[in-house]
Amino acid sequence: MSAAQKNRHLILWGAGTTRTMRPHWILHELGLDYEMHLIGSRTGETETPEFRALNPRGKIPVLQDGDLTLAESAAIITYLADTYGAGTGLVPPPLSRMRALYDQWCFFVMTELDAHTLYIIRRHRDLAPLYGEAPNAVRAAAEGFARQVAVAAQALRHGGPYLLGETFTGADVLFTTCLTWADFYRLPLAEVLADYRQRLTSREAYRRAAAINYAPR
């Protein structure tokens, strides 16, 4: 890491959710100091003029690095690992075959597991007063999660211990947080997934990040 990078002032907005856990975790994996604004979703804190100027979508997490403002947890962890993680293996080199596989796993986790299944359950069960109850959608989402996560389970059985084989990457950060989310919903996980989740949530960086992200406010 260059002296210029060490002198940058990183600011992370957001806490309390699976999605905010991801940048906290990667920042601790990288050993970076950062300023924290531990605002929560649906608290009114993302509706202030100050925050809306950063992210008009009103969503957390948001990272500031100098004059760069970046939203979306997968984008944040990849940017941080690219920028500050040379030699860590947290992301494969750009334009490599392994980077293509990394991107594939990230997109898979963020669409098939996060947005299209787990968030559907949250939206129409936990947040039913806002979005309406939809028991058929919740049931279909749980079934869809089971089908899709089985693909990752098979990959770990035959090519683990991580999604990209021998190297822990940002894709594992995304995947582990989704497994933790699923466990909270009491969705069944195959033994290989439960073991993987246990190993990764035992990492020191995960524990430190979780103590911040999930601390009572």
Secondary structure, DSSP 8 states (H G I E B T S, - for coil): --HHHHT--EEEE--SSHHHHHHHHHHHHHT---EEE---TTSSGGGSHHHHHH-TT--S-EEEETTEEEESHHHHHHHHHHHH-TTT-SS--TTSHHHHHHHHHHHHIIIIIIIIIIHHHIIIIITHHHH---HHHHHHHHHHHHHHHHHHHHHHHHH-SBTTBSS--HHHHHHHHHHHHHHHTT----HHHHHHHHHHHTSHHHHHHHHHHTS--
